[in-house]
Amino acid sequence: MQERTLRITEQVTEDEGTPLLKLAGAWLEAAGFPVEALVEVEVVEPGRLVVTRVEEEGVELGKLLPLVWIPAERLAAIEESVRESAESGEAAHA
């Protein structure tokens, strides 16, 4: 079995950070996870995840969790815009 050591990083959403684990590389396809494959992630015990490729037939699309990636530069611009809107709203209500 091939092992990888990865670091959990942080994904900033609104005012909080959430743990982020990014799996990327040609090794995924070699391991049976090609681009566009549907996977199921199962927590089998604290500190242990199992990622399994699943067949798409019979899967309800409404049950899929969305994955959104926003470049850091764009996220910073969005945060600044929200901050400016909040500040102007506070000034209007003062």
DOLO-17216 format. One record per atom (N, C-alpha, C): atom name; residue in three letters; x, y, z negated. Coordinates in steps of 0.2 Angstrom, whole numbers. Last residue first. Example, Ala and Ser with C-alpha at 12.3 -4.5 7.8 and 13.67 -1.06 7.14 Angstrom:
# residues 2
@atom=N&type=ser&u=64&v=-11&w=-35
@atom=CA&type=ser&u=68&v=-5&w=-36
@atom=C&type=ser&u=64&v=0&w=-39
@atom=N&type=ala&u=66&v=-28&w=-39
@atom=CA&type=ala&u=62&v=-22&w=-39
@atom=C&type=ala&u=66&v=-16&w=-39
END
This chain:
# residues 94
@atom=N&type=ala&u=-131&v=274&w=-59
@atom=CA&type=ala&u=-128&v=278&w=-65
@atom=C&type=ala&u=-132&v=285&w=-66
@atom=N&type=his&u=-134&v=268&w=-48
@atom=CA&type=his&u=-138&v=267&w=-53
@atom=C&type=his&u=-136&v=271&w=-60
@atom=N&type=ala&u=-123&v=272&w=-40
@atom=CA&type=ala&u=-130&v=274&w=-38
@atom=C&type=ala&u=-135&v=273&w=-43
@atom=N&type=ala&u=-113&v=265&w=-46
@atom=CA&type=ala&u=-113&v=273&w=-46
@atom=C&type=ala&u=-119&v=275&w=-44
@atom=N&type=glu&u=-116&v=252&w=-43
@atom=CA&type=glu&u=-116&v=254&w=-50
@atom=C&type=glu&u=-116&v=262&w=-50
@atom=N&type=gly&u=-115&v=252&w=-29
@atom=CA&type=gly&u=-121&v=251&w=-32
@atom=C&type=gly&u=-121&v=253&w=-40
@atom=N&type=ser&u=-101&v=254&w=-28
@atom=CA&type=ser&u=-106&v=259&w=-25
@atom=C&type=ser&u=-113&v=258&w=-28
@atom=N&type=glu&u=-97&v=242&w=-34
@atom=CA&type=glu&u=-95&v=248&w=-37
@atom=C&type=glu&u=-99&v=254&w=-34
@atom=N&type=ala&u=-102&v=232&w=-25
@atom=CA&type=ala&u=-104&v=232&w=-32
@atom=C&type=ala&u=-102&v=239&w=-36
@atom=N&type=ser&u=-95&v=236&w=-13
@atom=CA&type=ser&u=-103&v=236&w=-14
@atom=C&type=ser&u=-105&v=236&w=-21
@atom=N&type=glu&u=-82&v=233&w=-17
@atom=CA&type=glu&u=-84&v=240&w=-15
@atom=C&type=glu&u=-92&v=241&w=-16
@atom=N&type=arg&u=-83&v=219&w=-19
@atom=CA&type=arg&u=-81&v=223&w=-25
@atom=C&type=arg&u=-83&v=231&w=-23
@atom=N&type=val&u=-86&v=215&w=-6
@atom=CA&type=val&u=-91&v=214&w=-12
@atom=C&type=val&u=-90&v=218&w=-18
@atom=N&type=ser&u=-75&v=219&w=0
@atom=CA&type=ser&u=-81&v=221&w=2
@atom=C&type=ser&u=-86&v=221&w=-3
@atom=N&type=glu&u=-65&v=210&w=-6
@atom=CA&type=glu&u=-65&v=218&w=-7
@atom=C&type=glu&u=-71&v=221&w=-5
@atom=N&type=glu&u=-70&v=198&w=-3
@atom=CA&type=glu&u=-70&v=200&w=-10
@atom=C&type=glu&u=-69&v=207&w=-10
@atom=N&type=ile&u=-67&v=199&w=11
@atom=CA&type=ile&u=-74&v=198&w=9
@atom=C&type=ile&u=-75&v=200&w=1
@atom=N&type=ala&u=-53&v=200&w=12
@atom=CA&type=ala&u=-58&v=205&w=14
@atom=C&type=ala&u=-65&v=205&w=12
@atom=N&type=ala&u=-50&v=188&w=6
@atom=CA&type=ala&u=-48&v=194&w=3
@atom=C&type=ala&u=-52&v=200&w=5
@atom=N&type=leu&u=-55&v=179&w=16
@atom=CA&type=leu&u=-58&v=179&w=9
@atom=C&type=leu&u=-56&v=185&w=5
@atom=N&type=arg&u=-46&v=182&w=26
@atom=CA&type=arg&u=-53&v=184&w=27
@atom=C&type=arg&u=-57&v=184&w=20
@atom=N&type=glu&u=-34&v=178&w=21
@atom=CA&type=glu&u=-35&v=185&w=23
@atom=C&type=glu&u=-42&v=187&w=23
@atom=N&type=ala&u=-37&v=164&w=19
@atom=CA&type=ala&u=-35&v=168&w=13
@atom=C&type=ala&u=-36&v=176&w=15
@atom=N&type=pro&u=-50&v=157&w=29
@atom=CA&type=pro&u=-43&v=159&w=28
@atom=C&type=pro&u=-42&v=164&w=23
@atom=N&type=ile&u=-61&v=145&w=23
@atom=CA&type=ile&u=-61&v=152&w=25
@atom=C&type=ile&u=-53&v=154&w=24
@atom=N&type=trp&u=-71&v=131&w=26
@atom=CA&type=trp&u=-64&v=134&w=25
@atom=C&type=trp&u=-64&v=141&w=27
@atom=N&type=val&u=-82&v=121&w=19
@atom=CA&type=val&u=-81&v=127&w=22
@atom=C&type=val&u=-74&v=129&w=20
@atom=N&type=leu&u=-92&v=107&w=20
@atom=CA&type=leu&u=-85&v=109&w=19
@atom=C&type=leu&u=-84&v=115&w=23
@atom=N&type=pro&u=-107&v=101&w=12
@atom=CA&type=pro&u=-104&v=105&w=17
@atom=C&type=pro&u=-97&v=106&w=15
@atom=N&type=leu&u=-111&v=84&w=11
@atom=CA&type=leu&u=-109&v=90&w=7
@atom=C&type=leu&u=-106&v=94&w=12
@atom=N&type=leu&u=-125&v=75&w=17
@atom=CA&type=leu&u=-118&v=77&w=18
@atom=C&type=leu&u=-117&v=83&w=14
@atom=N&type=lys&u=-139&v=73&w=16
@atom=CA&type=lys&u=-135&v=71&w=10
@atom=C&type=lys&u=-128&v=73&w=11
@atom=N&type=gly&u=-144&v=76&w=29
@atom=CA&type=gly&u=-145&v=81&w=23
@atom=C&type=gly&u=-141&v=79&w=17
@atom=N&type=leu&u=-140&v=65&w=37
@atom=CA&type=leu&u=-136&v=71&w=37
@atom=C&type=leu&u=-137&v=76&w=31
@atom=N&type=glu&u=-140&v=49&w=31
@atom=CA&type=glu&u=-145&v=55&w=31
@atom=C&type=glu&u=-140&v=61&w=31
@atom=N&type=val&u=-134&v=36&w=40
@atom=CA&type=val&u=-133&v=41&w=35
@atom=C&type=val&u=-137&v=47&w=36
@atom=N&type=gly&u=-137&v=27&w=50
@atom=CA&type=gly&u=-141&v=26&w=44
@atom=C&type=gly&u=-139&v=31&w=39
@atom=N&type=glu&u=-120&v=27&w=55
@atom=CA&type=glu&u=-127&v=24&w=57
@atom=C&type=glu&u=-131&v=24&w=50
@atom=N&type=glu&u=-107&v=29&w=51
@atom=CA&type=glu&u=-112&v=35&w=51
@atom=C&type=glu&u=-119&v=33&w=53
@atom=N&type=glu&u=-98&v=20&w=39
@atom=CA&type=glu&u=-101&v=20&w=46
@atom=C&type=glu&u=-107&v=26&w=46
@atom=N&type=val&u=-85&v=27&w=29
@atom=CA&type=val&u=-92&v=24&w=30
@atom=C&type=val&u=-94&v=25&w=37
@atom=N&type=arg&u=-70&v=25&w=21
@atom=CA&type=arg&u=-73&v=27&w=27
@atom=C&type=arg&u=-80&v=23&w=27
@atom=N&type=thr&u=-67&v=30&w=4
@atom=CA&type=thr&u=-69&v=25&w=9
@atom=C&type=thr&u=-72&v=28&w=15
@atom=N&type=val&u=-57&v=34&w=-9
@atom=CA&type=val&u=-60&v=37&w=-3
@atom=C&type=val&u=-61&v=31&w=2
@atom=N&type=val&u=-59&v=35&w=-27
@atom=CA&type=val&u=-58&v=30&w=-21
@atom=C&type=val&u=-61&v=33&w=-15
@atom=N&type=leu&u=-50&v=42&w=-40
@atom=CA&type=leu&u=-54&v=42&w=-35
@atom=C&type=leu&u=-53&v=37&w=-30
@atom=N&type=arg&u=-47&v=44&w=-57
@atom=CA&type=arg&u=-46&v=39&w=-52
@atom=C&type=arg&u=-52&v=40&w=-47
@atom=N&type=gly&u=-49&v=52&w=-68
@atom=CA&type=gly&u=-42&v=52&w=-65
@atom=C&type=gly&u=-41&v=47&w=-60
@atom=N&type=pro&u=-61&v=42&w=-75
@atom=CA&type=pro&u=-58&v=48&w=-75
@atom=C&type=pro&u=-51&v=47&w=-73
@atom=N&type=glu&u=-67&v=30&w=-62
@atom=CA&type=glu&u=-65&v=32&w=-69
@atom=C&type=glu&u=-62&v=38&w=-69
@atom=N&type=val&u=-71&v=32&w=-49
@atom=CA&type=val&u=-72&v=25&w=-52
@atom=C&type=val&u=-70&v=25&w=-60
@atom=N&type=val&u=-79&v=42&w=-39
@atom=CA&type=val&u=-75&v=43&w=-45
@atom=C&type=val&u=-76&v=36&w=-49
@atom=N&type=glu&u=-78&v=42&w=-22
@atom=CA&type=glu&u=-81&v=39&w=-28
@atom=C&type=glu&u=-76&v=40&w=-34
@atom=N&type=val&u=-82&v=48&w=-7
@atom=CA&type=val&u=-77&v=49&w=-12
@atom=C&type=val&u=-81&v=47&w=-18
@atom=N&type=glu&u=-84&v=43&w=10
@atom=CA&type=glu&u=-87&v=43&w=3
@atom=C&type=glu&u=-82&v=44&w=-2
@atom=N&type=val&u=-82&v=50&w=26
@atom=CA&type=val&u=-80&v=47&w=20
@atom=C&type=val&u=-84&v=48&w=14
@atom=N&type=leu&u=-82&v=50&w=44
@atom=CA&type=leu&u=-86&v=51&w=38
@atom=C&type=leu&u=-84&v=47&w=32
@atom=N&type=ala&u=-71&v=57&w=55
@atom=CA&type=ala&u=-73&v=51&w=51
@atom=C&type=ala&u=-77&v=53&w=45
@atom=N&type=glu&u=-65&v=67&w=61
@atom=CA&type=glu&u=-72&v=67&w=61
@atom=C&type=glu&u=-75&v=61&w=58
@atom=N&type=val&u=-49&v=59&w=64
@atom=CA&type=val&u=-53&v=66&w=64
@atom=C&type=val&u=-61&v=64&w=65
@atom=N&type=pro&u=-48&v=43&w=55
@atom=CA&type=pro&u=-47&v=48&w=61
@atom=C&type=pro&u=-51&v=54&w=60
@atom=N&type=phe&u=-42&v=33&w=44
@atom=CA&type=phe&u=-47&v=39&w=44
@atom=C&type=phe&u=-45&v=44&w=49
@atom=N&type=gly&u=-33&v=23&w=44
@atom=CA&type=gly&u=-40&v=22&w=46
@atom=C&type=gly&u=-45&v=27&w=45
@atom=N&type=ala&u=-20&v=26&w=42
@atom=CA&type=ala&u=-23&v=23&w=37
@atom=C&type=ala&u=-31&v=21&w=38
@atom=N&type=ala&u=-18&v=34&w=53
@atom=CA&type=ala&u=-14&v=28&w=53
@atom=C&type=ala&u=-17&v=23&w=47
@atom=N&type=glu&u=-24&v=45&w=49
@atom=CA&type=glu&u=-27&v=42&w=55
@atom=C&type=glu&u=-24&v=35&w=55
@atom=N&type=leu&u=-16&v=49&w=38
@atom=CA&type=leu&u=-23&v=48&w=37
@atom=C&type=leu&u=-26&v=43&w=43
@atom=N&type=trp&u=-4&v=52&w=44
@atom=CA&type=trp&u=-4&v=46&w=40
@atom=C&type=trp&u=-12&v=44&w=39
@atom=N&type=ala&u=-4&v=65&w=49
@atom=CA&type=ala&u=-5&v=59&w=54
@atom=C&type=ala&u=-6&v=53&w=50
@atom=N&type=gly&u=-13&v=75&w=37
@atom=CA&type=gly&u=-7&v=72&w=40
@atom=C&type=gly&u=-9&v=66&w=45
@atom=N&type=ala&u=-21&v=79&w=21
@atom=CA&type=ala&u=-19&v=81&w=28
@atom=C&type=ala&u=-13&v=77&w=31
@atom=N&type=leu&u=-31&v=83&w=8
@atom=CA&type=leu&u=-27&v=78&w=12
@atom=C&type=leu&u=-27&v=79&w=19
@atom=N&type=lys&u=-31&v=93&w=-5
@atom=CA&type=lys&u=-31&v=93&w=2
@atom=C&type=lys&u=-28&v=87&w=4
@atom=N&type=leu&u=-41&v=97&w=-19
@atom=CA&type=leu&u=-36&v=92&w=-16
@atom=C&type=leu&u=-37&v=92&w=-9
@atom=N&type=leu&u=-44&v=109&w=-31
@atom=CA&type=leu&u=-44&v=108&w=-23
@atom=C&type=leu&u=-39&v=103&w=-22
@atom=N&type=pro&u=-54&v=116&w=-44
@atom=CA&type=pro&u=-49&v=111&w=-42
@atom=C&type=pro&u=-50&v=110&w=-34
@atom=N&type=thr&u=-59&v=133&w=-43
@atom=CA&type=thr&u=-61&v=126&w=-44
@atom=C&type=thr&u=-55&v=122&w=-41
@atom=N&type=gly&u=-61&v=149&w=-51
@atom=CA&type=gly&u=-57&v=144&w=-47
@atom=C&type=gly&u=-59&v=137&w=-48
@atom=N&type=glu&u=-72&v=163&w=-49
@atom=CA&type=glu&u=-69&v=157&w=-53
@atom=C&type=glu&u=-65&v=153&w=-48
@atom=N&type=asp&u=-80&v=172&w=-43
@atom=CA&type=asp&u=-75&v=174&w=-48
@atom=C&type=asp&u=-72&v=169&w=-52
@atom=N&type=glu&u=-80&v=165&w=-27
@atom=CA&type=glu&u=-83&v=171&w=-31
@atom=C&type=glu&u=-78&v=173&w=-36
@atom=N&type=thr&u=-68&v=153&w=-28
@atom=CA&type=thr&u=-75&v=155&w=-25
@atom=C&type=thr&u=-78&v=160&w=-30
@atom=N&type=val&u=-52&v=147&w=-24
@atom=CA&type=val&u=-56&v=153&w=-28
@atom=C&type=val&u=-63&v=154&w=-24
@atom=N&type=gln&u=-45&v=132&w=-28
@atom=CA&type=gln&u=-49&v=136&w=-23
@atom=C&type=gln&u=-53&v=141&w=-26
@atom=N&type=glu&u=-30&v=126&w=-32
@atom=CA&type=glu&u=-36&v=130&w=-34
@atom=C&type=glu&u=-39&v=133&w=-28
@atom=N&type=thr&u=-23&v=110&w=-31
@atom=CA&type=thr&u=-22&v=117&w=-31
@atom=C&type=thr&u=-29&v=120&w=-33
@atom=N&type=ile&u=-15&v=95&w=-36
@atom=CA&type=ile&u=-21&v=98&w=-36
@atom=C&type=ile&u=-20&v=106&w=-36
@atom=N&type=arg&u=-2&v=88&w=-25
@atom=CA&type=arg&u=-4&v=92&w=-31
@atom=C&type=arg&u=-11&v=95&w=-30
@atom=N&type=leu&u=2&v=71&w=-22
@atom=CA&type=leu&u=-1&v=77&w=-20
@atom=C&type=leu&u=-2&v=81&w=-26
@atom=N&type=thr&u=10&v=57&w=-16
@atom=CA&type=thr&u=10&v=62&w=-22
@atom=C&type=thr&u=8&v=69&w=-20
@atom=N&type=arg&u=5&v=42&w=-9
@atom=CA&type=arg&u=7&v=49&w=-8
@atom=C&type=arg&u=6&v=53&w=-15
@atom=N&type=glu&u=8&v=25&w=-4
@atom=CA&type=glu&u=6&v=30&w=-9
@atom=C&type=glu&u=9&v=37&w=-7
@atom=N&type=gln&u=3&v=11&w=4
@atom=CA&type=gln&u=7&v=17&w=5
@atom=C&type=gln&u=4&v=22&w=0
@atom=N&type=met&u=4&v=-6&w=0
@atom=CA&type=met&u=0&v=0&w=0
@atom=C&type=met&u=4&v=6&w=0
END
